[in-house]
Amino acid sequence: MKQKKIVKEIIVASCGPSQAQETIRTALAMGADRGIHVELAKGEEALQPLAIAKIFAALVEKEKPDLVILGKQAIDDDSNQTTQLLAGLLNWPQGTMASVVEHSEGKLTITREIDGVSKTSP
């Protein structure tokens, strides 16, 4: 999206232990402009998806992005809930399980692959 001049800045964020900084550094090496690490105190590493969504909602309120893209699911709990919870907290629309995101005339079109079939939604 940045190469196509659709976005001006890409900010990556991670919420987790100090090891999460490596993921942020990888994203910066891939072209992200800034990274935000919300380091969790010892014992908080296993926060539930709602708590993580609330942390990300606070970041969204502070940073004011036009678009938030989250990963499909966390590797620690495999729950696939944070994205939907964040959209609900922000009262934003959501597109889940996107395999392609396209921008045209100020709108995004999401393509999802469900059971081997592609479905496109505006």
C-alpha positions in Angstrom: 0.0 0.0 0.0 2.9 2.3 0.7 4.5 1.6 -2.7 1.3 2.5 -4.4 1.1 5.8 -2.4 -2.2 4.7 -0.7 -0.7 5.3 2.7 1.8 7.8 4.0 3.0 5.9 7.0 3.0 2.4 8.3 3.1 1.9 12.0 3.6 -1.6 13.4 2.6 -2.5 17.0 3.1 -5.5 19.1 1.9 -6.2 22.6 3.9 -8.8 24.5 7.2 -9.6 26.2 10.5 -8.1 25.2 10.9 -10.8 22.5 8.2 -9.0 20.5 10.7 -6.3 19.7 12.3 -8.8 17.2 9.0 -8.9 15.3 8.8 -5.1 15.2 12.4 -4.9 13.9 11.5 -7.4 11.1 8.6 -5.2 10.1 10.8 -2.1 10.1 13.3 -3.9 7.9 10.4 -4.7 5.5 9.5 -1.0 5.2 7.4 0.0 8.1 8.1 3.6 9.3 7.7 3.2 13.1 7.2 0.5 15.6 5.4 0.6 18.9 6.0 -2.1 21.5 3.6 -2.3 24.5 5.7 -4.4 26.8 3.8 -6.5 29.2 5.0 -7.0 32.8 6.0 -10.5 33.9 2.9 -12.5 34.4 0.9 -10.5 31.9 2.1 -12.3 28.9 -1.0 -14.5 28.8 -3.5 -11.6 28.5 -6.8 -12.6 26.9 -7.9 -11.3 23.5 -10.2 -8.6 25.0 -7.4 -7.1 27.0 -5.1 -7.0 24.0 -8.0 -5.4 21.9 -8.4 -2.8 24.6 -4.6 -2.0 24.5 -4.8 -1.7 20.7 -7.9 0.4 20.9 -6.0 2.9 23.1 -3.2 2.9 20.5 -5.7 3.6 17.7 -7.2 6.5 19.7 -3.7 8.0 20.2 -2.3 7.4 16.7 -5.5 8.0 14.7 -4.8 5.6 11.8 -7.3 5.3 8.9 -6.8 1.5 8.7 -5.7 -1.2 11.1 -4.5 -4.6 9.9 -4.0 -7.4 12.4 -2.7 -10.9 11.9 -5.0 -13.8 11.5 -4.4 -15.2 15.0 -1.8 -15.2 17.8 0.6 -18.1 18.0 0.2 -18.4 21.7 -3.6 -19.0 22.1 -4.7 -19.5 18.5 -8.1 -17.9 19.3 -8.6 -15.5 16.3 -10.6 -13.0 18.5 -8.6 -9.8 18.9 -9.5 -8.4 15.4 -13.2 -8.8 15.9 -13.1 -7.4 19.5 -11.0 -4.4 18.4 -13.5 -3.6 15.6 -16.3 -3.8 18.1 -14.6 -1.6 20.6 -13.9 1.0 17.9 -17.2 0.6 16.2 -15.3 0.2 12.9 -16.2 -2.2 10.0 -14.0 -5.2 9.6 -12.9 -7.6 7.0 -11.5 -10.9 8.4 -9.3 -13.6 6.8 -8.4 -11.3 3.9 -6.1 -12.8 1.3 -6.2 -9.6 -0.9 -6.9 -6.0 0.0 -7.4 -3.5 -2.8 -7.9 0.2 -2.8 -9.9 2.1 -5.4 -11.6 5.5 -5.2 -11.2 5.8 -1.4 -12.7 2.4 -0.7 -11.2 -1.0 0.2 -12.2 -4.3 -1.3 -11.4 -7.4 0.6 -11.0 -10.9 -1.0 -11.3 -13.8 1.4 -10.6 -17.5 0.7 -13.1 -19.7 2.4 -12.9 -23.5 1.8 -10.8 -22.9 -1.3 -13.3 -20.4 -2.8 -12.6 -16.7 -3.2 -15.3 -14.2 -2.0 -14.9 -10.5 -2.6 -16.6 -7.9 -0.4 -16.6 -4.1 -0.7 
